[in-house]
Amino acid sequence: MGIIDQAVDKMKTKLDDACEHGTIGRSERMLSVIAGGFILGYSLKKIIKKPLRALSGVTLGGALIVRGVTGKCPVVGAIDHAEEEERNLTLIERRYFEK
């Protein structure tokens, strides 16, 4: 097993750990891949004229493609986790003040 294979496996493990609960639907995956491909292609065409803007577009497009291909989204996972924690909160004391 080469160094590249080890690096890819390590990245996959970290991505899976970060995206444990954040799964997205099939139509959203397709839309992410299409939008990511469009943004990536447009950004690559503009890389010479506007390198900073193109670099941010390449990053965004690549992230959308990865999101669509893997079907996992860390943002959705974080939102689901926060909602789950909020449901598990217990109200300890409630006081009402009247004037």
PEFENZI-V534759 format. One line per field, one symbol per residue. ss: DSSP state (H for helix, E for strand, C for the rest). phi: phi as a letter, one per 20 degrees, with the letter a starting at -180 (. if undefined). psi: psi as a letter, one per 30 degrees, with the letter a starting at -180 (. if undefined). A space follows every 10 residues. Layout:
ss->???
phi->???
psi->???
This chain:
ss->CCHHHHHHHH HHHHHHHHCC CCECCHHHHH HHHHHHHHHH HHHHHCCCCC HHHHHHHHHH HHHHHHHHHH CECHHHHHHH HHHHHHHCCC CCCCCCCCC
phi->.effffffff ffffffffdg deecffffff ffffffffff fffffefefc ffffffffff fffffffffe mccfffffff fffffffefd eebccdddd
psi->kleeeeeeee eeeeeeefhe fiklleeeee eeeeeeeeee eeeefgfeei eeeeeeeeee eeeeeeeeef gkjfeeeeee eeeeeeffkk jekkkkkk.
